[in-house]
Amino acid sequence: MTIVGSLKDVVRARQPRISALPEMAAAVLILDEDRKVEYVNASAEKLFMPVDPIGCTLSALFASCGATGGDEVFVAVDTSAEPAPMRLRLSDDRLLDCTLRSLSSGGFVVSMDDVTTYVRNAELAERDALTGLANRKALRDRLVERLASAARTGDATAVLYVDLDRFKAVNDTLGHPLGDALLRKVAERFKSALRDGDVVARIGGDEFAVIQSNAPQPAAATALATRLVDLISRAYAIDGHMLHIGASVGVAIAPDDGYEPDVLLKNADLALYRAKAEGRGCHRFFEPGMDERMQARRSMEIDLRRALALKQLELVYQPQFDLASSDIIGFEALIRWHHPTRGLVPPEEFIPFAEEIGVISAIGEWVLRTACKQAAAWPKPVAIAVNLSALQFRGGKLAETVISALAQSQLPVQRLELEITEGALLNNTDDVLNVLNRLRELGVAVSMDDFGTGYSSLGYLQKFSFNKIKIDQCFIRDIDTHADRQAILRAVTSLAVALRMKTIAEGVETEAELACIRAAGCDEVQGYLTGRPMPGGAVMALLEPACSAENF
């Protein structure tokens, strides 16, 4: 705010000597008709020390102290326009808002307000404190400006949403200080990849956004997205650690993908979700159908969370047989979701989704507790196998959850078998092995599920002594007509014997497949041929002493 409004009525004399002026905090200069300084108050005198302003023109005075930005201070007067502050930057980077008005008695009065603190605070309010990049508010403000300009010129404006892949693992395993250092390095790479005029912002966590304008689209956005994926994915050396992360990018381009800032930002986010869903480490452009799919996804998320709360999930049990005795030796607990309107939702559809939205641990704990409780009531002490998601190993609470489930159900520990896939061992292998060893010490059996479908299955057999190897059904299907699958099965069973592990073949559907499994030396079998998944009541009936287990 300036004091010019009050001065206009006060300053009337040709040679002002008003006693209040010297005491005012704002710097005040009065110029004669020749536009030379004839009076300065104490604040102005101090401002321009050691230069004596008296007799100087404003241009000469500004030049003498290295000030910039004041060349057009007389424009408003000369054009009869409404006076407006001009931003003046001094050599020491102080900022002054300079306003000039004509005096009715002749000459001019100039007031200068120091706005350095105000401007700096405003800039800080638009900066991300960690990286120094623009923040979410500044991003939106700049986008509003760019879209308004583009509406006049007809140019396209692209918004790129960028999410760091595998950053959370760095934060969780190495700590937030190193994660913060990594984010600062990422910010530097963003700056090196952008042109002058592009805007990059950190919009929260490990998410960034870029505004790209004045460039041919979509070619420019494609080139930049490709560049960012490559650049951010290169290794980082920080505090003795070699860190590897990646980047996924979603792109929306105005005006085709939206005229409004919030619409464009939302569409870029939808495109980012597609990039992450399709394997990460890539970029995707917004497509009109993405919004509809996202709404369906959100609806499914709400329904899945409600299903857990309203007990719409249930367990069924598929029997497992010993090939030598034909006796039932256990059941695998399998989850089912009966949606009130969609009907039966396949596990392969909602389990990966539950992992993605972060509810798999709650579902997995419910499965474990329910399976243990029901198995404890069975008339025969057969085993119960429960599948674990790789995400259940995070947080360090899995062992305590297993102990609690066994204690509450009173199920003997030797009857519980936990099945894990190779995916559980891909990240934080040492932490996972520590949990598995603790469970083994308790007496819980641990099996490797879907053996042979990953890249390192054999390697993990060296790291942990599994009780059982579960051979994936892709090796069992039509095995009677594929000599190579028979050879693989014989090799796996021989390996298991050498490592003192049992083998179970899953997905057996025909007598011919069963004959091949017997011939290869498998210990156990599971599949539609020997028994389909059944509700808990059917299990009770099947295990009654009067019932025969000779199903094959």
Backbone torsions as a table, in degrees:
resi	resn	phi	psi	omega
1	MET	NA	138.9	-180.0
2	THR	-104.1	168.4	179.0
3	ILE	-104.5	11.6	-174.0
4	VAL	-64.0	-36.1	-178.9
5	GLY	-57.1	-41.6	179.8
6	SER	-75.5	-31.2	-179.0
7	LEU	-69.3	-29.7	-174.0
8	LYS	-58.8	-38.9	-180.0
9	ASP	-86.1	-23.0	-175.4
10	VAL	-84.9	-43.8	-174.0
11	VAL	-82.2	107.7	-178.6
12	ARG	-124.6	-32.2	-171.6
13	ALA	-74.7	151.8	177.4
14	ARG	-67.3	-35.8	178.4
15	GLN	-120.7	87.3	-173.3
16	PRO	-68.4	136.1	175.1
17	ARG	-140.1	41.1	-175.3
18	ILE	-73.5	127.8	-171.8
19	SER	-64.7	-26.0	-176.7
20	ALA	-74.2	-28.1	-174.2
21	LEU	-58.6	-45.1	-177.9
22	PRO	-61.8	-23.9	-174.7
23	GLU	-91.0	-9.1	-177.5
24	MET	-69.7	140.8	-179.1
25	ALA	-69.4	-34.5	179.3
26	ALA	-71.8	145.4	175.9
27	ALA	-76.1	128.5	-178.1
28	VAL	-127.4	130.3	175.1
29	LEU	-124.5	141.8	173.9
30	ILE	-118.5	130.5	-177.0
31	LEU	-110.3	149.4	175.8
32	ASP	-83.8	-174.9	-177.3
33	GLU	-64.1	-23.1	177.8
34	ASP	-85.7	5.7	175.7
35	ARG	68.2	34.1	174.7
36	LYS	-111.3	146.5	-176.9
37	VAL	-70.4	125.8	176.2
38	GLU	-115.8	-11.8	179.3
39	TYR	-154.9	140.7	171.4
40	VAL	-135.9	145.0	174.8
41	ASN	-86.0	179.2	-174.0
42	ALA	-61.3	-39.0	-179.4
43	SER	-64.2	-40.7	178.3
44	ALA	-68.6	-39.9	-180.0
45	GLU	-61.0	-43.0	179.1
46	LYS	-67.3	-35.6	-178.1
47	LEU	-61.9	-40.2	-173.7
48	PHE	-100.5	6.7	177.6
49	MET	-56.0	142.0	5.6
50	PRO	-91.2	8.1	-179.2
51	VAL	-73.0	136.9	174.6
52	ASP	-91.0	113.2	-174.5
53	PRO	-71.0	-23.6	-173.1
54	ILE	-59.4	128.1	179.4
55	GLY	88.5	-8.1	-179.2
56	CYS	-87.7	149.6	165.7
57	THR	-78.5	162.0	179.7
58	LEU	-62.1	-40.6	-178.8
59	SER	-61.5	-44.3	-180.0
60	ALA	-66.7	-39.0	-179.5
61	LEU	-65.0	-44.3	179.7
62	PHE	-64.5	-41.3	-179.4
63	ALA	-64.7	-35.9	-176.3
64	SER	-66.4	-25.8	-179.7
65	CYS	-110.0	14.9	175.5
66	GLY	70.4	22.4	179.6
67	ALA	-79.6	147.3	177.9
68	THR	-128.5	153.4	174.8
69	GLY	99.3	1.5	-176.4
70	GLY	-105.3	12.2	-174.9
71	ASP	-65.3	-26.2	-173.6
72	GLU	-107.1	25.8	-176.0
73	VAL	-65.1	-26.8	-179.8
74	PHE	-91.8	0.8	-175.6
75	VAL	-58.8	-45.5	-176.9
76	ALA	-62.6	-40.5	179.4
77	VAL	-66.1	-45.1	-175.4
78	ASP	-71.3	-22.7	-178.1
79	THR	-107.0	5.4	-178.5
80	SER	59.9	26.8	178.4
81	ALA	-85.9	165.5	177.0
82	GLU	-68.2	128.6	-179.1
83	PRO	-57.5	136.9	178.9
84	ALA	-137.5	145.3	-178.8
85	PRO	-62.9	140.5	172.6
86	MET	-107.6	136.6	-178.3
87	ARG	-83.5	120.9	-178.3
88	LEU	-111.8	128.6	179.1
89	ARG	-111.6	120.9	178.7
90	LEU	-83.1	168.1	-176.4
91	SER	-63.6	-24.5	177.9
92	ASP	-92.2	14.8	176.7
93	ASP	72.5	12.0	169.5
94	ARG	-71.3	149.4	-178.0
95	LEU	-116.7	131.7	179.7
96	LEU	-124.8	136.1	170.4
97	ASP	-93.7	116.5	-171.8
98	CYS	-109.4	122.4	-179.9
99	THR	-123.9	132.7	-179.6
100	LEU	-118.9	136.9	176.6
101	ARG	-134.6	151.3	174.2
102	SER	-79.1	144.6	175.6
103	LEU	-97.4	142.2	-179.6
104	SER	-64.9	-23.8	179.4
105	SER	-88.8	2.2	-178.1
106	GLY	105.0	151.7	-178.0
107	GLY	83.9	-166.6	-173.6
108	PHE	-143.5	154.7	173.4
109	VAL	-121.8	135.6	-179.2
110	VAL	-121.0	128.9	173.8
111	SER	-116.6	144.4	-178.3
112	MET	-131.1	119.1	179.2
113	ASP	-107.6	130.2	177.9
114	ASP	-76.2	111.5	-178.4
115	VAL	-111.9	18.0	-175.5
116	THR	-56.9	-51.8	-177.2
117	THR	-62.8	-42.5	180.0
118	TYR	-61.0	-46.2	-178.1
119	VAL	-66.4	-43.3	-179.4
120	ARG	-62.4	-42.7	178.7
121	ASN	-64.0	-38.7	178.4
122	ALA	-64.2	-39.6	178.6
123	GLU	-66.1	-42.0	179.1
124	LEU	-63.0	-34.4	179.4
125	ALA	-66.2	-17.2	-179.8
126	GLU	-108.8	12.4	-178.4
127	ARG	-117.5	142.9	172.9
128	ASP	-76.5	123.9	-173.2
129	ALA	-64.1	-30.4	-176.1
130	LEU	-79.5	-47.5	-171.8
131	THR	-102.4	-16.2	-175.3
132	GLY	79.6	-1.7	177.1
133	LEU	-75.8	169.7	172.9
134	ALA	-62.1	153.1	177.2
135	ASN	-100.5	-174.5	-175.6
136	ARG	-60.2	-42.3	-179.6
137	LYS	-62.5	-46.9	-179.7
138	ALA	-63.1	-38.1	178.5
139	LEU	-58.9	-47.3	-178.4
140	ARG	-66.1	-40.3	178.9
141	ASP	-61.1	-44.4	179.0
142	ARG	-65.9	-35.6	-179.9
143	LEU	-66.9	-39.5	176.0
144	VAL	-57.5	-45.2	-179.9
145	GLU	-64.1	-45.6	-177.2
146	ARG	-65.6	-40.2	-179.4
147	LEU	-69.0	-34.8	176.4
148	ALA	-64.7	-41.2	177.6
149	SER	-66.3	-41.7	-179.3
150	ALA	-65.2	-32.8	178.5
151	ALA	-64.0	-30.8	178.7
152	ARG	-80.0	-37.1	-174.0
153	THR	-94.9	-19.8	-177.0
154	GLY	84.1	5.1	179.3
155	ASP	-75.4	155.2	177.3
156	ALA	-87.7	150.4	176.3
157	THR	-128.9	127.9	-178.6
158	ALA	-106.3	142.1	172.4
159	VAL	-118.4	127.3	178.9
160	LEU	-114.6	121.4	173.6
161	TYR	-96.9	130.6	-176.2
162	VAL	-124.8	127.2	177.6
163	ASP	-119.0	133.9	-179.9
164	LEU	-80.0	127.3	177.2
165	ASP	-86.5	138.6	176.5
166	ARG	67.1	13.0	178.5
167	PHE	-68.3	-38.5	-177.6
168	LYS	-59.4	-35.8	178.6
169	ALA	-63.2	-38.3	177.2
170	VAL	-63.9	-46.9	-179.6
171	ASN	-60.8	-43.9	-174.8
172	ASP	-71.8	-36.8	-173.8
173	THR	-91.5	-34.0	-174.9
174	LEU	-109.2	-8.6	175.0
175	GLY	101.1	158.3	-176.6
176	HIS	-67.8	-36.6	178.3
177	PRO	-58.0	-42.4	178.6
178	LEU	-71.5	-35.1	175.4
179	GLY	-62.1	-39.5	177.6
180	ASP	-64.7	-41.2	178.3
181	ALA	-62.6	-37.5	177.9
182	LEU	-64.8	-41.5	178.7
183	LEU	-62.3	-37.6	177.6
184	ARG	-65.8	-37.9	176.9
185	LYS	-65.5	-40.8	178.1
186	VAL	-61.8	-42.0	179.5
187	ALA	-60.2	-39.0	177.7
188	GLU	-63.4	-38.4	179.6
189	ARG	-69.5	-35.7	174.2
190	PHE	-58.1	-49.3	-177.6
191	LYS	-59.7	-38.1	-177.9
192	SER	-70.7	-21.0	-176.0
193	ALA	-92.3	-11.8	-172.1
194	LEU	-99.9	156.9	174.6
195	ARG	-86.4	164.2	170.2
196	ASP	-61.6	132.6	-179.0
197	GLY	101.9	-24.0	173.8
198	ASP	-72.5	151.9	-179.8
199	VAL	-118.7	128.5	175.2
200	VAL	-121.0	138.3	-177.8
201	ALA	-136.9	147.5	168.1
202	ARG	-96.3	119.3	-172.3
203	ILE	-103.5	6.5	175.1
204	GLY	137.0	139.2	176.9
205	GLY	56.1	-121.3	179.2
206	ASP	-111.2	30.7	179.0
207	GLU	-111.6	137.8	-179.4
208	PHE	-130.7	163.3	177.2
209	ALA	-144.1	149.7	-179.4
210	VAL	-129.8	136.8	170.6
211	ILE	-105.8	124.7	-179.5
212	GLN	-122.4	117.5	-179.9
213	SER	-130.1	173.6	-179.7
214	ASN	55.0	45.3	179.5
215	ALA	-148.8	148.7	179.4
216	PRO	-67.4	127.0	-177.4
217	GLN	-116.0	147.3	9.0
218	PRO	-91.0	5.5	-175.0
219	ALA	-60.0	-42.7	-177.4
220	ALA	-65.9	-41.1	179.1
221	ALA	-66.6	-38.3	177.1
222	THR	-61.1	-46.7	-179.6
223	ALA	-63.0	-42.7	-178.7
224	LEU	-68.8	-43.5	179.5
225	ALA	-60.9	-43.4	177.8
226	THR	-61.9	-42.1	179.0
227	ARG	-63.3	-43.2	-178.2
228	LEU	-67.0	-42.5	178.4
229	VAL	-58.9	-44.2	-179.9
230	ASP	-67.8	-47.2	-173.3
231	LEU	-67.4	-45.3	-177.0
232	ILE	-71.2	-24.3	-178.0
233	SER	-80.8	-8.8	178.8
234	ARG	-73.0	152.7	-173.3
235	ALA	-62.9	150.4	177.1
236	TYR	-119.2	132.6	175.1
237	ALA	-105.0	109.5	-176.6
238	ILE	-135.9	120.2	175.7
239	ASP	51.2	42.5	177.6
240	GLY	82.5	1.7	179.2
241	HIS	-107.9	139.3	170.5
242	MET	-98.8	112.4	-173.5
243	LEU	-107.5	139.9	179.9
244	HIS	-127.8	117.0	174.9
245	ILE	-127.0	-175.2	177.7
246	GLY	-143.0	-173.0	-179.8
247	ALA	-146.1	140.5	171.5
248	SER	-118.9	142.9	-172.6
249	VAL	-130.9	134.1	171.8
250	GLY	-115.4	138.3	-173.5
251	VAL	-126.0	133.9	170.9
252	ALA	-130.9	141.7	-174.7
253	ILE	-126.6	125.4	174.7
254	ALA	-87.5	144.0	10.5
255	PRO	-92.5	-9.1	-172.8
256	ASP	-61.3	-37.2	-175.9
257	ASP	-99.3	11.8	178.0
258	GLY	139.4	144.3	178.2
259	TYR	-98.0	-29.0	-175.4
260	GLU	-88.8	143.9	-178.4
261	PRO	-55.5	-48.0	-176.5
262	ASP	-66.1	-34.9	177.6
263	VAL	-66.3	-44.3	-179.0
264	LEU	-64.4	-42.5	178.6
265	LEU	-64.0	-41.3	178.9
266	LYS	-64.0	-41.0	-178.5
267	ASN	-69.5	-34.9	174.6
268	ALA	-64.2	-37.9	178.1
269	ASP	-66.3	-38.6	176.5
270	LEU	-63.6	-40.2	178.0
271	ALA	-66.1	-35.6	177.0
272	LEU	-63.7	-41.6	178.5
273	TYR	-59.6	-40.1	177.8
274	ARG	-63.3	-42.7	179.6
275	ALA	-61.0	-40.9	179.5
276	LYS	-69.5	-37.9	-179.3
277	ALA	-69.2	-25.1	-176.9
278	GLU	-98.2	25.5	170.5
279	GLY	113.7	-7.6	179.9
280	ARG	65.2	173.8	-180.0
281	GLY	64.6	30.8	-178.1
282	CYS	-150.9	177.7	174.8
283	HIS	-125.7	150.6	177.7
284	ARG	-138.1	144.8	176.7
285	PHE	-93.2	151.1	177.8
286	PHE	-63.9	140.4	173.9
287	GLU	-129.1	146.2	-174.4
288	PRO	-54.1	-35.0	-176.8
289	GLY	-72.7	-10.2	-176.2
290	MET	-64.7	-36.8	-178.4
291	ASP	-64.1	-42.2	179.5
292	GLU	-64.0	-41.3	179.4
293	ARG	-66.3	-36.7	178.5
294	MET	-66.0	-40.0	178.0
295	GLN	-62.7	-39.1	177.7
296	ALA	-65.0	-37.8	178.3
297	ARG	-64.0	-44.2	179.8
298	ARG	-64.7	-37.7	177.4
299	SER	-63.0	-40.9	179.4
300	MET	-66.8	-37.5	178.2
301	GLU	-61.5	-45.2	178.5
302	ILE	-60.9	-44.1	-178.0
303	ASP	-65.1	-38.9	-177.9
304	LEU	-69.1	-41.7	177.0
305	ARG	-63.6	-38.5	178.8
306	ARG	-67.9	-37.7	-179.0
307	ALA	-60.7	-39.0	178.8
308	LEU	-67.0	-41.9	-178.4
309	ALA	-70.9	-37.3	-175.5
310	LEU	-94.3	7.0	176.8
311	LYS	61.0	43.5	175.5
312	GLN	-85.8	-6.9	177.5
313	LEU	-89.2	147.6	176.2
314	GLU	-144.6	163.4	178.9
315	LEU	-109.1	141.1	168.3
316	VAL	-121.6	164.0	-171.4
317	TYR	-131.9	128.4	177.7
318	GLN	-105.3	127.9	-175.7
319	PRO	-71.4	150.4	175.2
320	GLN	-122.1	133.6	-174.2
321	PHE	-116.9	146.3	171.2
322	ASP	-82.2	125.9	-174.6
323	LEU	-70.8	-29.6	-177.8
324	ALA	-73.7	-41.8	-175.2
325	SER	-103.8	-12.4	-175.4
326	SER	64.6	16.7	179.5
327	ASP	-88.0	149.7	170.9
328	ILE	-71.5	124.9	179.9
329	ILE	-112.7	-5.5	178.1
330	GLY	174.1	179.2	177.5
331	PHE	-136.6	147.2	171.5
332	GLU	-99.6	129.2	178.1
333	ALA	-81.3	126.8	-179.4
334	LEU	-124.0	135.1	-175.7
335	ILE	-88.9	146.4	176.0
336	ARG	-134.2	143.4	178.1
337	TRP	-120.8	114.6	177.7
338	HIS	-98.6	96.9	-178.7
339	HIS	-75.0	137.6	-175.6
340	PRO	-61.4	-26.1	-179.9
341	THR	-118.7	-30.8	-177.4
342	ARG	-88.5	-9.6	-177.8
343	GLY	80.2	-149.0	-177.4
344	LEU	-76.1	119.3	178.5
345	VAL	-96.5	122.3	-176.7
346	PRO	-62.0	142.0	178.6
347	PRO	-58.1	-36.2	-179.4
348	GLU	-65.7	-13.5	177.1
349	GLU	-92.0	-42.7	-173.4
350	PHE	-98.0	-20.5	179.3
351	ILE	-67.1	-49.0	175.4
352	PRO	-59.6	-35.4	178.8
353	PHE	-67.1	-40.9	177.5
354	ALA	-61.9	-36.4	176.5
355	GLU	-66.1	-39.2	-177.5
356	GLU	-67.2	-40.2	-175.1
357	ILE	-92.2	-1.0	171.7
358	GLY	88.4	19.1	178.6
359	VAL	-107.5	4.3	-175.8
360	ILE	-66.2	-31.9	179.7
361	SER	-65.6	-41.3	178.0
362	ALA	-66.0	-42.1	178.6
363	ILE	-65.6	-44.4	-179.6
364	GLY	-61.4	-38.7	178.3
365	GLU	-66.8	-40.1	177.7
366	TRP	-61.6	-43.4	179.1
367	VAL	-60.3	-46.9	-177.9
368	LEU	-61.1	-48.6	-177.2
369	ARG	-66.8	-41.1	-178.9
370	THR	-67.1	-43.9	-179.6
371	ALA	-63.4	-43.1	179.3
372	CYS	-63.8	-42.4	-178.7
373	LYS	-63.9	-45.1	-178.7
374	GLN	-70.5	-39.7	-178.7
375	ALA	-65.8	-32.4	179.9
376	ALA	-63.0	-22.4	-178.4
377	ALA	-93.8	-3.0	-178.8
378	TRP	-68.1	149.3	-177.7
379	PRO	-74.3	-14.7	176.5
380	LYS	-122.6	142.2	-176.0
381	PRO	-81.2	58.9	178.8
382	VAL	-87.0	166.6	-175.9
383	ALA	-78.4	156.7	173.2
384	ILE	-124.8	123.1	-179.1
385	ALA	-102.3	130.1	-178.3
386	VAL	-123.8	131.2	178.8
387	ASN	-80.6	141.6	175.9
388	LEU	-115.5	138.8	172.1
389	SER	-82.6	149.8	177.1
390	ALA	-58.6	-30.7	-177.3
391	LEU	-72.1	-17.6	179.0
392	GLN	-71.4	-15.0	178.4
393	PHE	-80.7	-13.3	179.3
394	ARG	-78.0	146.5	177.1
395	GLY	95.3	-15.4	174.7
396	GLY	73.1	18.9	-176.2
397	LYS	-110.8	2.2	-173.8
398	LEU	-63.4	-46.6	-178.1
399	ALA	-60.0	-42.5	178.8
400	GLU	-64.1	-36.9	178.5
401	THR	-65.1	-41.5	178.8
402	VAL	-64.5	-45.2	179.5
403	ILE	-60.2	-43.3	179.9
404	SER	-63.8	-44.0	-179.7
405	ALA	-62.5	-40.4	178.9
406	LEU	-67.2	-40.4	-178.8
407	ALA	-67.1	-43.1	-178.3
408	GLN	-68.1	-36.7	-176.9
409	SER	-86.9	-17.2	-174.6
410	GLN	62.3	25.6	176.2
411	LEU	-77.2	129.2	176.6
412	PRO	-58.5	136.3	-171.8
413	VAL	-61.3	-32.1	-177.0
414	GLN	-70.5	-10.7	178.9
415	ARG	-89.3	-10.1	-178.6
416	LEU	-93.8	131.7	176.8
417	GLU	-126.6	128.3	179.8
418	LEU	-106.6	128.8	-179.8
419	GLU	-105.0	126.5	177.2
420	ILE	-124.4	150.3	176.4
421	THR	-97.4	169.6	178.6
422	GLU	-58.5	-29.2	-178.5
423	GLY	-58.3	-28.5	179.9
424	ALA	-67.4	-22.4	-176.1
425	LEU	-100.9	-2.6	-176.1
426	LEU	-69.2	-38.0	-179.1
427	ASN	-116.6	143.0	177.7
428	ASN	53.1	49.1	-174.8
429	THR	-55.2	-43.1	-177.4
430	ASP	-62.1	-42.5	179.4
431	ASP	-63.8	-42.4	179.9
432	VAL	-64.8	-44.0	179.5
433	LEU	-62.4	-36.3	177.1
434	ASN	-61.8	-42.0	178.4
435	VAL	-65.2	-44.8	-178.9
436	LEU	-63.0	-40.6	178.8
437	ASN	-64.9	-37.4	177.7
438	ARG	-64.4	-40.7	178.6
439	LEU	-66.1	-40.2	177.7
440	ARG	-62.6	-38.1	178.6
441	GLU	-63.1	-30.3	177.4
442	LEU	-72.4	-20.6	-177.3
443	GLY	107.2	4.4	178.7
444	VAL	-77.6	135.2	176.4
445	ALA	-81.2	145.5	-179.4
446	VAL	-128.2	127.8	-180.0
447	SER	-116.9	149.1	171.7
448	MET	-93.4	116.2	-177.8
449	ASP	-87.4	155.9	176.1
450	ASP	54.3	39.9	-177.1
451	PHE	-60.7	134.8	176.7
452	GLY	98.8	-9.1	-177.2
453	THR	-91.0	-13.0	-179.0
454	GLY	-101.5	-171.0	-176.5
455	TYR	-96.1	-19.5	-170.7
456	SER	-128.5	25.1	-175.3
457	SER	-57.4	-44.1	-179.5
458	LEU	-64.6	-39.6	-179.9
459	GLY	-62.0	-37.6	-178.5
460	TYR	-71.9	-23.7	175.8
461	LEU	-65.5	-25.1	176.6
462	GLN	-77.2	-30.0	-174.9
463	LYS	-83.7	-25.4	-177.3
464	PHE	-144.8	136.9	-178.9
465	SER	-88.0	91.0	179.3
466	PHE	-70.3	150.0	174.8
467	ASN	-75.3	-31.8	-172.6
468	LYS	-149.5	146.4	173.0
469	ILE	-110.1	123.4	179.9
470	LYS	-100.6	110.7	-174.0
471	ILE	-79.8	124.7	-173.7
472	ASP	-64.3	148.5	-176.0
473	GLN	-64.9	-19.0	178.8
474	CYS	-64.2	-22.1	176.6
475	PHE	-89.8	-15.0	-175.7
476	ILE	-94.7	-32.9	-176.2
477	ARG	-60.1	124.0	179.1
478	ASP	56.3	31.4	-177.9
479	ILE	-62.8	-26.8	-178.3
480	ASP	-66.8	-18.9	179.8
481	THR	-110.5	8.6	-179.2
482	HIS	-128.9	103.8	-177.8
483	ALA	-64.0	-33.1	-178.8
484	ASP	-66.7	-36.9	178.1
485	ARG	-68.2	-36.6	176.7
486	GLN	-63.0	-39.7	179.4
487	ALA	-66.1	-41.4	178.1
488	ILE	-62.5	-43.6	-178.4
489	LEU	-63.2	-41.9	178.4
490	ARG	-63.7	-38.5	-179.6
491	ALA	-66.2	-40.3	-179.0
492	VAL	-67.5	-43.8	-179.7
493	THR	-65.4	-37.1	177.0
494	SER	-65.1	-41.6	177.8
495	LEU	-62.3	-42.3	-178.9
496	ALA	-63.9	-40.3	177.3
497	VAL	-59.8	-45.8	-179.7
498	ALA	-62.1	-33.9	-179.0
499	LEU	-92.4	4.0	-179.6
500	ARG	58.0	46.0	175.7
501	MET	-119.8	147.1	175.3
502	LYS	-83.9	160.5	176.3
503	THR	-124.5	143.1	174.0
504	ILE	-133.8	132.3	178.9
505	ALA	-97.9	128.6	-179.4
506	GLU	-109.6	156.6	177.0
507	GLY	82.2	23.5	-180.0
508	VAL	-76.3	125.9	-175.0
509	GLU	-126.6	-13.8	-177.2
510	THR	-132.3	159.0	177.4
511	GLU	-63.1	-36.0	-179.3
512	ALA	-64.7	-41.7	177.0
513	GLU	-63.2	-41.0	179.5
514	LEU	-62.5	-39.5	179.3
515	ALA	-62.7	-40.2	179.1
516	CYS	-66.6	-36.8	179.8
517	ILE	-66.7	-42.7	176.0
518	ARG	-59.8	-46.1	-176.7
519	ALA	-64.0	-31.3	-178.9
520	ALA	-78.4	-13.3	176.5
521	GLY	94.0	21.4	177.0
522	CYS	-65.7	150.8	-179.7
523	ASP	-87.1	-39.2	-172.1
524	GLU	-137.4	165.2	-176.8
525	VAL	-143.2	150.0	178.1
526	GLN	-150.0	135.1	178.6
527	GLY	166.9	176.9	-177.9
528	TYR	-63.0	-29.0	-179.9
529	LEU	-64.0	-41.2	-175.0
530	THR	-95.4	-14.3	178.3
531	GLY	163.8	123.4	177.4
532	ARG	-81.4	160.1	174.7
533	PRO	-57.5	138.9	-175.0
534	MET	-137.8	154.3	177.7
535	PRO	-68.5	167.6	-176.6
536	GLY	-58.4	-36.8	179.7
537	GLY	-62.8	-38.5	178.8
538	ALA	-67.4	-33.3	177.5
539	VAL	-63.5	-44.8	179.3
540	MET	-57.6	-43.3	-179.2
541	ALA	-67.2	-40.4	-178.0
542	LEU	-65.2	-32.7	-176.1
543	LEU	-88.6	-0.8	177.3
544	GLU	-60.3	141.1	-176.3
545	PRO	-54.0	-30.2	-177.5
546	ALA	-74.8	-16.2	-176.7
547	CYS	-82.5	142.1	178.7
548	SER	-90.0	141.6	177.9
549	ALA	-98.9	8.0	-176.7
550	GLU	-81.8	76.9	-178.6
551	ASN	-88.4	-11.8	-177.5
552	PHE	-152.9	NA	NA
